[in-house]
Amino acid sequence: MTLSIDDIKRTAKLAQIETSELEAQQTLKQLSAIFDLIAQMQQVDTTGVDPMSHAQDMVQRLREDQVTETDQHQLFQSIAPQVEADLYLVPKVIE
């Protein structure tokens, strides 16, 4: 992917970021280097490589999924200002 100085300026304008000509040139140089690295990485043959969830070969210790607290739903709703059909009613804040 090739970027132009106009792409950088247009993106900065859309993001409402004021940039000088020098900053735009530096940003173009940095982004171009990043996109070149991405293109280089995409050319690597990953056939037969299993996806990993972590960079190191780690195993997550898991515990049994057990309920550890009692149901206090009714208690919490009894002190709520407004409840309807087991839902908390709140004032409308967006019109």
BANULUM-858924 format. One record per residue: residue in three letters; x, y, z of N, C-alpha, C, CB in turn. Coordinates in Angstrom, 1 decimal, padded with zeros to 4 digits. Glycine has a CB too. Layout:
BEGIN
ALA | X | Y | Z | X | Y | Z | X | Y | Z | X | Y | Z
...
***
This chain:
BEGIN
MET | 000.8 | -001.2 | 000.0 | 000.0 | 000.0 | 000.0 | 000.9 | 001.2 | 000.0 | -001.0 | 000.0 | 001.2
THR | 000.6 | 002.1 | -000.9 | 001.4 | 003.3 | -001.0 | 000.6 | 004.5 | -000.6 | 002.0 | 003.5 | -002.4
LEU | 001.2 | 005.3 | 000.2 | 000.5 | 006.5 | 000.7 | 001.2 | 007.7 | 000.1 | 000.6 | 006.6 | 002.2
SER | 000.4 | 008.8 | 000.0 | 000.9 | 010.1 | -000.5 | 000.8 | 011.1 | 000.6 | 000.2 | 010.5 | -001.8
ILE | 001.5 | 012.2 | 000.4 | 001.4 | 013.3 | 001.3 | 000.0 | 013.8 | 001.4 | 002.4 | 014.4 | 001.0
ASP | -000.7 | 013.7 | 000.3 | -002.1 | 014.2 | 000.4 | -003.0 | 013.3 | 001.2 | -002.7 | 014.2 | -001.1
ASP | -002.7 | 012.0 | 001.2 | -003.4 | 011.0 | 002.1 | -003.2 | 011.4 | 003.6 | -002.9 | 009.6 | 001.8
ILE | -001.9 | 011.7 | 003.9 | -001.6 | 012.1 | 005.3 | -002.3 | 013.4 | 005.7 | -000.1 | 012.3 | 005.5
LYS | -002.3 | 014.3 | 004.8 | -003.0 | 015.6 | 005.1 | -004.5 | 015.4 | 005.2 | -002.6 | 016.7 | 004.1
ARG | -005.0 | 014.6 | 004.4 | -006.5 | 014.4 | 004.4 | -006.9 | 013.7 | 005.7 | -006.9 | 013.6 | 003.2
THR | -006.1 | 012.7 | 006.0 | -006.4 | 012.0 | 007.3 | -006.3 | 012.9 | 008.5 | -005.4 | 010.7 | 007.4
ALA | -005.2 | 013.7 | 008.5 | -005.0 | 014.6 | 009.6 | -006.2 | 015.6 | 009.7 | -003.7 | 015.4 | 009.5
LYS | -006.7 | 016.1 | 008.5 | -007.8 | 017.0 | 008.5 | -009.1 | 016.3 | 009.1 | -008.0 | 017.5 | 007.1
LEU | -009.3 | 015.1 | 008.6 | -010.5 | 014.3 | 009.1 | -010.4 | 014.1 | 010.6 | -010.6 | 013.0 | 008.4
ALA | -009.2 | 013.9 | 011.1 | -009.0 | 013.7 | 012.6 | -008.9 | 015.0 | 013.3 | -007.8 | 012.8 | 012.8
GLN | -009.0 | 016.1 | 012.6 | -008.9 | 017.4 | 013.2 | -007.6 | 017.6 | 013.9 | -010.1 | 017.7 | 014.1
ILE | -006.5 | 017.2 | 013.2 | -005.1 | 017.3 | 013.8 | -004.4 | 018.3 | 012.9 | -004.4 | 015.9 | 013.9
GLU | -003.9 | 019.3 | 013.4 | -003.1 | 020.3 | 012.7 | -001.7 | 019.8 | 012.5 | -003.2 | 021.7 | 013.3
THR | -001.2 | 019.7 | 011.3 | 000.1 | 019.2 | 011.0 | 000.8 | 020.2 | 010.1 | 000.1 | 017.8 | 010.4
SER | 002.1 | 020.3 | 010.3 | 002.9 | 021.1 | 009.5 | 003.4 | 020.2 | 008.3 | 004.2 | 021.7 | 010.2
GLU | 004.0 | 020.8 | 007.3 | 004.5 | 020.1 | 006.2 | 005.6 | 019.1 | 006.6 | 005.1 | 021.1 | 005.1
LEU | 006.5 | 019.5 | 007.6 | 007.5 | 018.6 | 008.1 | 006.9 | 017.4 | 008.8 | 008.5 | 019.4 | 009.0
GLU | 005.9 | 017.7 | 009.7 | 005.3 | 016.6 | 010.4 | 004.6 | 015.6 | 009.4 | 004.2 | 017.2 | 011.4
ALA | 003.9 | 016.2 | 008.4 | 003.3 | 015.3 | 007.4 | 004.3 | 014.4 | 006.7 | 002.5 | 016.2 | 006.4
GLN | 005.5 | 015.0 | 006.4 | 006.5 | 014.2 | 005.7 | 007.0 | 013.1 | 006.6 | 007.7 | 015.1 | 005.2
GLN | 007.2 | 013.4 | 007.9 | 007.7 | 012.4 | 008.9 | 006.7 | 011.3 | 009.1 | 008.1 | 013.1 | 010.2
THR | 005.4 | 011.7 | 009.2 | 004.4 | 010.7 | 009.3 | 004.3 | 009.8 | 008.1 | 003.0 | 011.4 | 009.6
LEU | 004.4 | 010.4 | 006.9 | 004.4 | 009.6 | 005.7 | 005.5 | 008.6 | 005.7 | 004.5 | 010.5 | 004.5
LYS | 006.7 | 009.0 | 006.1 | 007.8 | 008.1 | 006.2 | 007.6 | 007.0 | 007.2 | 009.1 | 008.9 | 006.6
GLN | 007.1 | 007.3 | 008.4 | 006.9 | 006.3 | 009.4 | 005.8 | 005.3 | 009.0 | 006.5 | 007.0 | 010.7
LEU | 004.6 | 005.8 | 008.5 | 003.6 | 005.0 | 008.0 | 004.0 | 004.1 | 006.9 | 002.3 | 005.8 | 007.7
SER | 004.7 | 004.6 | 006.0 | 005.2 | 003.8 | 004.8 | 006.1 | 002.7 | 005.3 | 006.0 | 004.7 | 003.8
ALA | 006.9 | 002.9 | 006.3 | 007.8 | 001.9 | 006.9 | 006.9 | 000.8 | 007.5 | 008.8 | 002.5 | 007.9
ILE | 005.9 | 001.2 | 008.2 | 005.0 | 000.2 | 008.9 | 004.3 | -000.6 | 007.8 | 004.0 | 001.0 | 009.7
PHE | 003.7 | 000.0 | 006.8 | 003.0 | -000.7 | 005.7 | 004.0 | -001.6 | 005.0 | 002.3 | 000.3 | 004.8
ASP | 005.2 | -001.2 | 004.8 | 006.2 | -002.1 | 004.1 | 006.5 | -003.3 | 005.0 | 007.5 | -001.3 | 003.9
LEU | 006.6 | -003.1 | 006.3 | 006.8 | -004.3 | 007.2 | 005.6 | -005.2 | 007.2 | 007.0 | -003.8 | 008.6
ILE | 004.4 | -004.7 | 007.2 | 003.2 | -005.5 | 007.1 | 003.2 | -006.3 | 005.8 | 001.9 | -004.6 | 007.2
ALA | 003.5 | -005.7 | 004.7 | 003.6 | -006.4 | 003.4 | 004.6 | -007.5 | 003.4 | 003.9 | -005.4 | 002.2
GLN | 005.8 | -007.2 | 004.1 | 006.8 | -008.2 | 004.2 | 006.3 | -009.4 | 005.0 | 008.1 | -007.6 | 004.8
MET | 005.6 | -009.1 | 006.1 | 005.1 | -010.2 | 007.0 | 004.1 | -011.0 | 006.3 | 004.6 | -009.6 | 008.3
GLN | 003.3 | -010.4 | 005.4 | 002.2 | -011.1 | 004.7 | 002.8 | -012.1 | 003.6 | 001.3 | -010.1 | 004.0
GLN | 004.0 | -011.9 | 003.2 | 004.6 | -012.7 | 002.2 | 005.2 | -014.0 | 002.9 | 005.7 | -012.0 | 001.5
VAL | 005.2 | -014.1 | 004.2 | 005.8 | -015.3 | 004.9 | 004.8 | -016.4 | 004.7 | 006.1 | -015.0 | 006.4
ASP | 005.3 | -017.6 | 004.3 | 004.5 | -018.8 | 004.2 | 004.2 | -019.4 | 005.5 | 005.1 | -019.8 | 003.2
THR | 002.9 | -019.3 | 005.9 | 002.5 | -019.9 | 007.2 | 001.7 | -021.1 | 007.1 | 001.7 | -018.8 | 008.0
THR | 001.8 | -021.8 | 006.0 | 001.1 | -023.1 | 005.8 | 001.6 | -024.1 | 006.9 | 001.4 | -023.6 | 004.4
GLY | 000.7 | -024.7 | 007.5 | 001.1 | -025.7 | 008.5 | 001.4 | -025.1 | 009.9 | 002.2 | -026.5 | 008.0
VAL | 001.3 | -023.9 | 010.1 | 001.6 | -023.2 | 011.4 | 000.2 | -023.0 | 012.1 | 002.4 | -021.9 | 011.2
ASP | 000.1 | -023.6 | 013.3 | -001.1 | -023.5 | 014.0 | -001.2 | -022.1 | 014.7 | -001.2 | -024.6 | 015.1
PRO | -002.4 | -021.5 | 014.7 | -002.5 | -020.2 | 015.3 | -002.3 | -020.4 | 016.8 | -003.9 | -019.6 | 015.0
MET | -001.8 | -019.3 | 017.5 | -001.5 | -019.4 | 018.9 | -002.3 | -018.2 | 019.6 | 000.0 | -019.3 | 019.2
SER | -002.7 | -018.4 | 020.8 | -003.4 | -017.4 | 021.5 | -002.3 | -016.5 | 022.3 | -004.4 | -017.9 | 022.5
HIS | -001.1 | -017.0 | 022.4 | -000.1 | -016.3 | 023.1 | 001.3 | -016.5 | 022.4 | 000.0 | -016.7 | 024.6
ALA | 002.2 | -015.6 | 022.5 | 003.5 | -015.8 | 021.8 | 004.3 | -016.9 | 022.4 | 004.2 | -014.5 | 021.9
GLN | 004.1 | -017.2 | 023.7 | 004.8 | -018.2 | 024.4 | 003.8 | -019.4 | 024.5 | 005.4 | -017.8 | 025.8
ASP | 004.4 | -020.6 | 024.6 | 003.6 | -021.8 | 024.7 | 003.1 | -021.9 | 026.2 | 004.4 | -023.1 | 024.3
MET | 002.0 | -021.3 | 026.5 | 001.5 | -021.3 | 027.8 | 000.1 | -022.0 | 027.9 | 001.4 | -019.9 | 028.4
VAL | -000.2 | -022.5 | 029.1 | -001.5 | -023.2 | 029.3 | -002.2 | -022.4 | 030.4 | -001.3 | -024.7 | 029.6
GLN | -003.4 | -022.1 | 030.2 | -004.2 | -021.4 | 031.2 | -004.7 | -022.4 | 032.2 | -005.4 | -020.6 | 030.6
ARG | -004.4 | -022.1 | 033.5 | -005.0 | -022.9 | 034.6 | -006.5 | -022.6 | 034.7 | -004.2 | -022.8 | 035.9
LEU | -007.3 | -023.5 | 034.6 | -008.8 | -023.2 | 034.7 | -009.3 | -023.9 | 036.0 | -009.5 | -023.7 | 033.5
ARG | -010.3 | -023.3 | 036.5 | -011.0 | -023.8 | 037.7 | -012.4 | -024.2 | 037.3 | -011.0 | -022.8 | 038.9
GLU | -013.1 | -025.0 | 038.1 | -014.4 | -025.3 | 037.9 | -015.3 | -024.1 | 038.0 | -014.9 | -026.4 | 038.9
ASP | -016.3 | -023.9 | 037.1 | -017.2 | -022.8 | 037.1 | -018.3 | -023.1 | 038.1 | -017.8 | -022.5 | 035.7
GLN | -018.2 | -022.6 | 039.4 | -019.1 | -022.8 | 040.4 | -019.7 | -021.5 | 041.0 | -018.4 | -023.7 | 041.5
VAL | -020.9 | -021.6 | 041.4 | -021.5 | -020.4 | 042.0 | -021.0 | -020.3 | 043.4 | -023.1 | -020.6 | 042.0
THR | -020.5 | -019.1 | 043.8 | -019.9 | -018.9 | 045.1 | -020.7 | -018.0 | 046.0 | -018.5 | -018.5 | 045.0
GLU | -021.7 | -017.3 | 045.4 | -022.5 | -016.4 | 046.1 | -024.0 | -016.7 | 046.0 | -022.3 | -014.9 | 045.6
THR | -024.7 | -016.3 | 047.0 | -026.1 | -016.6 | 047.0 | -026.8 | -015.5 | 046.1 | -026.7 | -016.6 | 048.4
ASP | -028.0 | -015.9 | 045.6 | -028.8 | -015.0 | 044.8 | -029.4 | -013.9 | 045.7 | -029.9 | -015.7 | 044.0
GLN | -029.0 | -012.6 | 045.5 | -029.5 | -011.5 | 046.2 | -030.3 | -010.5 | 045.3 | -028.4 | -010.8 | 046.9
HIS | -030.8 | -011.1 | 044.2 | -031.5 | -010.3 | 043.2 | -032.7 | -009.5 | 043.9 | -032.0 | -011.2 | 042.1
GLN | -033.5 | -010.2 | 044.6 | -034.7 | -009.6 | 045.2 | -034.3 | -008.5 | 046.2 | -035.5 | -010.7 | 045.9
LEU | -033.2 | -008.8 | 047.0 | -032.8 | -007.8 | 048.0 | -032.3 | -006.5 | 047.3 | -031.6 | -008.4 | 048.8
PHE | -031.6 | -006.6 | 046.2 | -031.1 | -005.5 | 045.5 | -032.2 | -004.7 | 044.8 | -030.0 | -005.9 | 044.4
GLN | -033.2 | -005.4 | 044.3 | -034.3 | -004.7 | 043.6 | -035.3 | -004.1 | 044.7 | -035.0 | -005.7 | 042.7
SER | -035.3 | -004.6 | 045.9 | -036.2 | -004.1 | 046.9 | -035.8 | -002.7 | 047.3 | -036.2 | -005.0 | 048.1
ILE | -034.5 | -002.3 | 047.1 | -034.1 | -001.0 | 047.5 | -033.9 | 000.0 | 046.3 | -032.8 | -001.0 | 048.3
ALA | -034.2 | -000.5 | 045.1 | -034.1 | 000.3 | 043.9 | -035.2 | 001.2 | 043.8 | -034.0 | -000.6 | 042.6
PRO | -035.0 | 002.5 | 043.3 | -036.1 | 003.4 | 043.2 | -037.3 | 002.9 | 042.3 | -035.6 | 004.7 | 042.7
GLN | -037.0 | 002.4 | 041.2 | -038.0 | 001.9 | 040.3 | -037.6 | 000.6 | 039.6 | -038.3 | 003.0 | 039.2
VAL | -038.5 | -000.4 | 039.7 | -038.2 | -001.7 | 039.1 | -039.5 | -002.1 | 038.3 | -037.8 | -002.8 | 040.1
GLU | -039.3 | -002.7 | 037.2 | -040.4 | -003.3 | 036.4 | -040.0 | -004.5 | 035.7 | -041.1 | -002.2 | 035.5
ALA | -040.7 | -005.6 | 035.9 | -040.4 | -006.9 | 035.2 | -038.9 | -007.3 | 035.4 | -040.7 | -006.8 | 033.7
ASP | -038.5 | -007.2 | 036.7 | -037.1 | -007.5 | 037.1 | -036.0 | -006.7 | 036.4 | -036.9 | -009.0 | 036.8
LEU | -036.4 | -005.5 | 035.9 | -035.4 | -004.6 | 035.3 | -035.4 | -003.3 | 036.1 | -035.8 | -004.3 | 033.8
TYR | -034.2 | -002.7 | 036.2 | -034.1 | -001.4 | 036.9 | -034.5 | -000.3 | 035.9 | -032.6 | -001.2 | 037.4
LEU | -035.4 | 000.6 | 036.3 | -035.8 | 001.7 | 035.5 | -035.0 | 002.9 | 035.9 | -037.3 | 002.0 | 035.6
VAL | -034.5 | 003.6 | 034.8 | -033.7 | 004.8 | 035.1 | -034.2 | 005.9 | 034.3 | -032.2 | 004.5 | 034.7
PRO | -033.9 | 007.2 | 034.7 | -034.4 | 008.3 | 033.9 | -033.8 | 008.4 | 032.5 | -034.2 | 009.6 | 034.7
LYS | -034.6 | 008.9 | 031.6 | -034.0 | 009.0 | 030.2 | -033.0 | 010.2 | 030.2 | -035.2 | 009.3 | 029.2
VAL | -031.8 | 009.9 | 029.7 | -030.8 | 011.0 | 029.7 | -030.4 | 011.4 | 028.3 | -029.5 | 010.4 | 030.4
ILE | -030.8 | 010.7 | 027.3 | -030.6 | 011.1 | 025.9 | -031.9 | 011.2 | 025.2 | -029.7 | 010.0 | 025.2
GLU | -032.1 | 012.4 | 024.6 | -033.3 | 012.6 | 023.9 | -033.2 | 012.5 | 022.4 | -033.8 | 014.0 | 024.2
***
